[in-house]
Amino acid sequence: MYNIAVIPGDGIGREVMDACINVLNSLDIDFNFTYGEAGDECLEKNGEALPDETIELAKNADACLFGAAGETAADVIVRLRQELNLFANLRPVKSYPNTNALFDNLDFMIVRENTEGMYIAKEEEYTEEGAIARRIITRKAERRIIDYAFQYAKNNNKSKVTGVHKANVLKVTDGLFKEILYEVAKDYEGEIEVEDFYVDATAMYLITRPESFEVIVTTNLFGDILSDEGAGLVGGLGMIPSGNIGEDGALFEPVHGSAPDIAGQGIANPMAMLLSACMMLNYLEEYEAEESLNDAILAVLEEGKTLTPDLGGNASTSEVAEAIINALN
């Protein structure tokens, strides 16, 4: 039995999570789902966006599924990543049929460092006229994430890792990142090719030649921005899952937010949540179930009859889940 912490959060997070749990319950796997609170509604109800009980629930689970948070997203998901030491954020960019993808046959991974960089909440107002934010880059964390990216490439039949930085301007912090990139690359010489680009050039290349990428590894802020750009290539945020991986735990979540403009209407696209569940199955080494769920998702998308409005259809969230369950069976 797998103990799974379930944190639906706010807005459409609850709706896509319900769909996801229904689909997972149709698999021939014994799950024990335990729910925790977090997000805007939790803050209003309990006075805190992420209670200690939810953190402990996530720490003690085999894996965690997270829906979405609203205005408190940074207080919730960033803190969860830090509390659980989830150092690697995996964001696949993959083309699927009938999803308004701008490119066919894209399939690459963005590996983003999760625990430091610009998202460490070290901001302060130093005068009435300005503020300051600190960016922390450490040798230990960057070596860990870069080695993870190379190991991911090796384990998934990828032949190239692209390091993304801004070392021409951020000469100390990103200079360190680039230095470590090539140090780690020596351990994979003859197996995995390495290259590096400035982040602004990478943003352009994602539009002009995205098929050239296999695995991108970068720091926190750059990875956040580039992965959303990648989402635009393959149908939008409703199609992008993510995994947050640590040495002792993992959390899986769709990249999209709580979407208050459509919350409660039952039309949210659950695909990113379901694809996040596929990533969880891979993490749990339930490879057969992962393949079956991926195949069912692909079958529903290829058929094109049961799509939510963002993909040009008129199906509800629950109808998409039902179609995937039928495809599984």
C-alpha positions as CSV (number, residue, x, y, z in Angstrom):
1,M,0.0,0.0,0.0
2,Y,1.2,3.5,-0.8
3,N,0.4,6.3,1.6
4,I,-0.3,9.4,-0.6
5,A,-0.7,12.9,0.9
6,V,-3.4,14.8,-1.0
7,I,-3.4,18.6,-0.8
8,P,-6.1,19.9,-3.2
9,G,-5.6,23.6,-2.3
10,D,-7.7,26.3,-3.9
11,G,-9.9,26.9,-6.9
12,I,-9.7,24.4,-9.7
13,G,-7.1,22.5,-7.6
14,R,-9.9,20.8,-5.9
15,E,-11.7,19.9,-9.1
16,V,-8.7,18.5,-10.9
17,M,-7.7,16.6,-7.8
18,D,-11.1,14.9,-7.5
19,A,-10.7,13.8,-11.1
20,C,-7.2,12.6,-10.5
21,I,-8.1,10.5,-7.4
22,N,-11.1,8.9,-9.3
23,V,-8.7,7.9,-12.1
24,L,-6.0,6.6,-9.6
25,N,-8.7,4.6,-7.8
26,S,-9.5,2.8,-11.0
27,L,-5.9,1.4,-11.2
28,D,-5.0,-2.0,-9.7
29,I,-2.9,-0.4,-7.1
30,D,-3.6,-0.1,-3.3
31,F,-3.5,3.6,-2.4
32,N,-4.2,5.2,1.0
33,F,-5.1,8.8,0.3
34,T,-4.9,11.2,3.3
35,Y,-6.0,14.8,2.8
36,G,-4.4,18.0,4.1
37,E,-5.3,21.6,3.9
38,A,-3.3,24.5,2.4
39,G,-3.9,27.7,0.5
40,D,-6.0,30.8,0.6
41,E,-9.1,29.1,2.1
42,C,-6.9,27.4,4.7
43,L,-5.4,30.8,5.6
44,E,-8.9,32.4,6.1
45,K,-10.1,29.4,8.1
46,N,-7.0,28.6,10.2
47,G,-4.9,31.7,10.2
48,E,-2.1,30.1,8.3
49,A,-1.8,29.0,4.6
50,L,0.3,25.9,5.4
51,P,-0.4,24.3,8.8
52,D,2.3,22.1,10.5
53,E,-0.1,19.2,10.3
54,T,-0.1,19.4,6.5
55,I,3.7,19.6,6.4
56,E,4.0,16.5,8.6
57,L,1.5,14.7,6.5
58,A,3.6,15.3,3.4
59,K,6.8,14.4,5.2
60,N,5.4,11.0,6.3
61,A,3.8,10.1,2.9
62,D,5.3,7.9,0.2
63,A,4.5,10.8,-2.2
64,C,2.3,13.9,-2.2
65,L,-0.2,15.2,-4.8
66,F,-0.8,18.9,-4.8
67,G,-3.6,20.8,-6.7
68,A,-3.1,24.5,-6.8
69,A,-2.9,27.5,-4.5
70,G,-4.1,31.1,-5.0
71,E,-2.5,34.2,-3.6
72,T,-0.7,32.1,-1.0
73,A,1.1,30.0,-3.5
74,A,4.6,31.1,-2.5
75,D,3.8,30.5,1.2
76,V,2.6,27.0,0.4
77,I,4.4,25.4,-2.5
78,V,7.8,27.1,-2.0
79,R,7.8,26.3,1.7
80,L,6.7,22.7,1.0
81,R,9.6,22.3,-1.4
82,Q,12.0,23.6,1.2
83,E,10.6,21.7,4.2
84,L,10.7,18.4,2.3
85,N,14.1,19.4,0.7
86,L,12.7,18.7,-2.8
87,F,15.7,20.0,-4.7
88,A,14.8,19.0,-8.2
89,N,11.8,20.4,-10.1
90,L,11.0,18.4,-13.2
91,R,8.9,20.0,-15.9
92,P,8.4,18.0,-19.0
93,V,7.5,19.8,-22.3
94,K,5.7,17.2,-24.5
95,S,3.5,17.6,-27.5
96,Y,0.1,15.8,-27.5
97,P,-2.6,15.7,-30.2
98,N,-5.6,18.0,-30.2
99,T,-4.0,20.4,-27.6
100,N,-3.3,23.4,-29.8
101,A,0.5,22.6,-29.6
102,L,2.6,24.9,-31.8
103,F,5.1,22.1,-32.5
104,D,4.6,18.4,-33.1
105,N,6.9,15.7,-31.5
106,L,8.4,17.9,-28.8
107,D,9.6,15.9,-25.8
108,F,12.2,17.4,-23.5
109,M,12.6,18.0,-19.8
110,I,13.4,21.1,-17.9
111,V,15.3,20.3,-14.6
112,R,15.1,23.3,-12.2
113,E,16.9,23.8,-8.9
114,N,14.2,24.2,-6.3
115,T,15.8,25.2,-3.0
116,E,17.9,28.4,-3.6
117,G,18.4,31.1,-6.2
118,M,15.9,34.0,-6.2
119,Y,13.1,32.1,-4.5
120,I,14.5,31.9,-1.0
121,A,12.3,34.8,0.3
122,K,15.3,36.9,1.2
123,E,13.8,40.3,0.3
124,E,13.8,43.5,2.2
125,E,13.0,47.2,1.8
126,Y,16.2,49.0,2.5
127,T,15.0,52.6,2.0
128,E,11.7,54.2,1.1
129,E,13.0,54.5,-2.4
130,G,14.0,50.9,-3.0
131,A,14.2,47.2,-2.1
132,I,16.8,44.4,-2.3
133,A,16.5,40.7,-3.0
134,R,19.3,38.2,-2.4
135,R,20.2,35.4,-4.8
136,I,22.0,32.4,-3.2
137,I,23.9,29.9,-5.3
138,T,25.9,27.2,-3.6
139,R,28.3,24.7,-4.9
140,K,26.6,21.8,-3.1
141,A,23.1,22.5,-4.4
142,E,24.1,23.3,-8.0
143,R,26.3,20.1,-8.2
144,R,23.4,18.1,-6.9
145,I,20.9,19.5,-9.5
146,I,23.3,19.3,-12.4
147,D,24.3,15.7,-11.6
148,Y,20.6,14.9,-11.3
149,A,20.0,16.3,-14.8
150,F,22.8,14.2,-16.3
151,Q,21.6,11.1,-14.5
152,Y,18.1,11.8,-15.7
153,A,19.4,12.0,-19.3
154,K,21.3,8.8,-18.9
155,N,18.4,6.9,-17.4
156,N,15.9,8.2,-20.1
157,N,18.0,7.7,-23.2
158,K,18.7,11.4,-23.7
159,S,22.0,12.3,-25.3
160,K,22.4,16.0,-24.4
161,V,22.2,18.3,-21.4
162,T,21.9,22.0,-21.9
163,G,22.9,24.3,-19.0
164,V,21.2,27.7,-18.9
165,H,22.6,30.7,-17.1
166,K,23.5,34.4,-17.4
167,A,27.2,34.1,-16.6
168,N,28.2,37.0,-18.8
169,V,26.4,39.4,-16.4
170,L,26.1,37.4,-13.2
171,K,29.7,36.5,-13.3
172,V,30.0,35.1,-9.7
173,T,26.8,33.2,-9.1
174,D,26.1,32.0,-12.6
175,G,29.8,31.7,-13.3
176,L,29.8,29.1,-10.5
177,F,26.8,27.3,-12.1
178,K,28.6,27.2,-15.4
179,E,31.9,26.0,-13.8
180,I,30.1,23.1,-12.0
181,L,28.2,22.2,-15.2
182,Y,31.4,21.4,-17.0
183,E,32.9,19.7,-13.9
184,V,30.0,17.3,-13.7
185,A,30.0,16.8,-17.5
186,K,33.4,15.2,-17.2
187,D,31.8,12.3,-15.2
188,Y,29.5,11.6,-18.2
189,E,32.1,12.1,-21.0
190,G,31.4,9.9,-23.9
191,E,27.8,9.2,-22.8
192,I,26.1,12.6,-22.5
193,E,26.9,15.7,-24.6
194,V,26.9,19.1,-22.8
195,E,26.3,22.6,-24.0
196,D,25.4,25.9,-22.4
197,F,23.4,29.0,-23.4
198,Y,22.5,32.3,-21.9
199,V,19.0,32.4,-20.6
200,D,17.8,35.1,-23.1
201,A,19.2,33.1,-26.0
202,T,17.5,30.0,-24.7
203,A,14.2,31.8,-24.6
204,M,14.6,32.6,-28.3
205,Y,15.8,29.0,-29.1
206,L,12.7,27.6,-27.4
207,I,10.7,29.4,-30.1
208,T,12.9,29.0,-33.1
209,R,14.3,25.4,-32.6
210,P,12.7,23.8,-29.5
211,E,13.3,20.3,-31.0
212,S,17.0,20.7,-30.4
213,F,16.6,20.4,-26.6
214,E,16.6,17.1,-24.6
215,V,17.3,18.0,-21.0
216,I,17.7,21.6,-19.8
217,V,19.1,22.3,-16.4
218,T,19.0,25.7,-14.8
219,T,18.5,27.7,-11.6
220,N,15.3,28.4,-9.9
221,L,14.0,31.7,-11.5
222,F,15.2,30.9,-15.0
223,G,13.6,27.4,-14.8
224,D,10.3,28.8,-13.7
225,I,10.1,31.2,-16.6
226,L,11.4,28.9,-19.3
227,S,9.1,26.1,-18.3
228,D,6.1,28.4,-18.7
229,E,7.4,29.3,-22.1
230,G,7.7,25.6,-22.8
231,A,4.0,25.2,-21.8
232,G,3.1,27.7,-24.5
233,L,4.7,25.5,-27.1
234,V,2.5,22.5,-26.3
235,G,-1.0,23.7,-25.5
236,G,-0.7,25.9,-22.4
237,L,-0.4,25.4,-18.7
238,G,-3.3,22.9,-18.7
239,M,-1.1,20.3,-20.3
240,I,2.1,20.7,-18.1
241,P,2.7,18.5,-15.1
242,S,5.6,18.7,-12.7
243,G,7.5,16.7,-10.1
244,N,9.4,17.9,-7.1
245,I,11.9,15.3,-6.1
246,G,14.1,15.0,-3.0
247,E,16.3,12.4,-1.5
248,D,13.5,11.3,0.9
249,G,10.2,12.4,-0.7
250,A,8.4,13.8,-3.7
251,L,5.5,16.1,-4.5
252,F,3.7,16.2,-7.8
253,E,1.6,19.1,-9.1
254,P,0.2,20.7,-12.3
255,V,2.0,23.9,-13.3
256,H,-1.2,25.9,-13.6
257,G,-2.6,27.9,-10.8
258,S,-6.0,28.0,-9.0
259,A,-7.8,29.8,-12.0
260,P,-10.4,31.6,-9.9
261,D,-12.1,32.8,-13.1
262,I,-13.3,29.3,-13.9
263,A,-13.3,27.7,-10.5
264,G,-16.5,26.0,-9.6
265,Q,-17.7,25.7,-13.2
266,G,-16.5,22.1,-13.6
267,I,-14.6,22.9,-16.8
268,A,-11.0,22.8,-15.6
269,N,-8.6,20.7,-17.7
270,P,-7.4,17.8,-15.5
271,M,-4.7,16.6,-17.9
272,A,-1.8,18.4,-16.1
273,M,-2.9,16.9,-12.8
274,L,-3.3,13.4,-14.4
275,L,0.1,13.7,-16.1
276,S,1.5,14.7,-12.7
277,A,0.0,11.5,-11.3
278,C,1.9,9.6,-14.1
279,M,5.1,11.1,-12.9
280,M,4.2,10.0,-9.4
281,L,3.7,6.4,-10.6
282,N,7.1,6.5,-12.2
283,Y,8.6,7.7,-8.9
284,L,6.9,4.8,-7.1
285,E,8.3,2.5,-9.8
286,E,4.8,1.5,-10.9
287,Y,6.0,1.5,-14.5
288,E,3.2,-0.6,-15.9
289,A,0.5,1.5,-14.4
290,E,2.3,4.7,-15.5
291,E,2.4,3.4,-19.1
292,S,-1.3,2.4,-18.9
293,L,-2.4,5.8,-17.7
294,N,-0.2,7.6,-20.2
295,D,-1.7,5.5,-23.0
296,A,-5.2,6.2,-21.8
297,I,-4.6,9.9,-21.7
298,L,-3.1,9.8,-25.2
299,A,-6.1,7.7,-26.5
300,V,-8.6,10.3,-25.1
301,L,-6.6,13.2,-26.7
302,E,-6.2,11.4,-30.0
303,E,-9.9,10.7,-30.2
304,G,-10.7,14.4,-29.5
305,K,-14.3,13.8,-28.4
306,T,-13.8,14.5,-24.7
307,L,-11.9,17.7,-24.3
308,T,-12.3,20.7,-22.0
309,P,-13.1,24.2,-23.4
310,D,-9.4,25.3,-23.2
311,L,-8.7,22.6,-25.8
312,G,-11.6,23.5,-28.0
313,G,-14.1,21.0,-26.6
314,N,-17.2,21.2,-24.3
315,A,-16.5,18.4,-21.9
316,S,-16.5,18.8,-18.1
317,T,-13.6,17.9,-15.8
318,S,-15.4,14.8,-14.6
319,E,-16.3,13.7,-18.1
320,V,-12.6,13.8,-19.1
321,A,-11.8,11.7,-16.0
322,E,-14.6,9.2,-16.9
323,A,-13.3,8.9,-20.5
324,I,-9.8,8.1,-19.2
325,I,-11.1,5.5,-16.9
326,N,-13.0,3.9,-19.8
327,A,-9.9,4.0,-21.8
328,L,-8.0,2.3,-19.0
329,N,-10.6,-0.5,-18.8
